[in-house]
Amino acid sequence: MATEVKLPDVGDNIEQGTVVTILVKAGDTVTEGQPIIEIETDKAVVEVPSSAAGTVAEVKVKEGDTVKIGGTILTLSGGAGGNVPSDTNLGAGRSDALGVVGQGGETDEATTVAPNAGTAERVAQAQAESQKQQASSPAPTPAQAPATTRAPQLFDGRNVVHAAPSVRRLARELGVNIQTVQGSGVAGRISEDDVRRAVSGAPASTPAPAQAAAPVAPQAAMPVAAPTPASPVPPLPNFEKWGAVRREDMSGVRKATVRSMTQSWTTIPMVTHFDKADVTRMEEVRKQFGARVEKAGGKLTMTHILMKVVANALRKFPKFGASLDLPNQQVVYKDYVNLGVAVDTPNGLLVPVLKDVDRMSITEIVLGLTDLANKARERKLKPDEMQGATFTISNLGGIGGHAFTPIVNSPEVAILGVSRGGFEPVWNKEKGEFEPRNMLPISLSYDHRLIDGADAARFVRFICESLEDPFLISL
């Protein structure tokens, strides 16, 4: 009897992935837990292990296919059944609707946001009962309801929401309760523009009814998270008028970057504070103690020292590692320090997260970040290794540039940018002369809704003073 191996839930609210590499072929013998394909998600490339042992009878996917969670990857023969249960971290009955979709394809789902929503059969039954109730009730006259209005579908006392996975993900990222969003599409389907309008407080554009409709009770106002609503993207010109062009599909990493940066830029009022740290003495210490770190298998750089300094700063200024909970009008303070560090890879910018940095020695930081950076460049990062950051550091000093304004990675409220340092003439008051000092440019972008300018200046000054006096790192 054939055994189906399906795409399991890889976590981080990921609903699908693109097949990058197929590691087996028909006729191969696989063991349980053996990697069979590599998929690219919004976060990284991950290996998918086989859930059973046996001989590959048929591979159901090809490179470039997009596979939904619960979709069949391949079938095995001659092995004991060991399928990943379709209801593991999935709604029961969901897997039969989740298979391979076309390139860039996306399947709409009617779901509820209630926990333990139940099976698709129960949803269908609830919808059928709702339709029966509508049929048995007197039909409204044209003057009573707009032609395009449709009674809400209910399940377990809640509205059934019609929205694509990407729309629900955007609602989660923006902190919007999707049940409160008015859909402007067919049958009340919710689009990304509807979600953004809910954030900005702008009304949804709906077709005008044939006759005046009865007044609708106003919904509770959502907290304004952006200074202006997101504008629709204007159409591109015909570039072929001026010469040959070529098009490439964006990778999952690039799509995630576009979504994250657009969200941050349109919802966070950001300010950037600039300063310079005199790292002349710190560079001497780094070279002096670098040999010890090399014996442990790592290489000490200014980024590692900065991570230790920033961890100390976040303990002293916890607001910079907090997050805003706008729906509840609260500030979430975290009793841990997890640092994201931007890593330049051939596949784009990735931000692995090193956990509990404040509890690590500098040597442990070096080894931990080196391991994560290597995984990032080899596309081996797990989703959990890119989650949970409280603060991010982006160091472009190895490439060049005197200053830049990094974009805050929501739901974080601050990010530190580091540019290329170098020797500059600095006035020495005691000697009454200029001295060459190794100055490191630092820029802090922060969410001005939570962080005031004076707080940002004190935070950056603490970092600079710690870098200027190596002894302060141990305090």
ZIMO-V774463 format. One record per helix or strand of 3 or more residues. SS is the DSSP state (alpha for helix, beta for strand). FROM is the first residue (numbers start at 1). TO is the last residue. If there is no record, write none. Layout:
ss=SS from=FROM to=TO
ss=SS from=FROM to=TO
This chain:
ss=beta from=3 to=6
ss=beta from=16 to=22
ss=beta from=35 to=40
ss=beta from=45 to=49
ss=beta from=54 to=59
ss=beta from=66 to=68
ss=beta from=72 to=77
ss=alpha from=95 to=97
ss=beta from=108 to=111
ss=alpha from=120 to=136
ss=beta from=161 to=164
ss=alpha from=165 to=174
ss=alpha from=178 to=180
ss=alpha from=186 to=188
ss=alpha from=192 to=200
ss=alpha from=239 to=242
ss=alpha from=252 to=267
ss=beta from=270 to=278
ss=alpha from=280 to=295
ss=alpha from=302 to=316
ss=alpha from=318 to=321
ss=beta from=323 to=325
ss=beta from=330 to=332
ss=beta from=339 to=345
ss=beta from=348 to=354
ss=alpha from=357 to=359
ss=alpha from=362 to=377
ss=alpha from=383 to=386
ss=beta from=391 to=395
ss=beta from=414 to=418
ss=beta from=422 to=428
ss=beta from=433 to=447
ss=alpha from=453 to=468
ss=alpha from=470 to=474
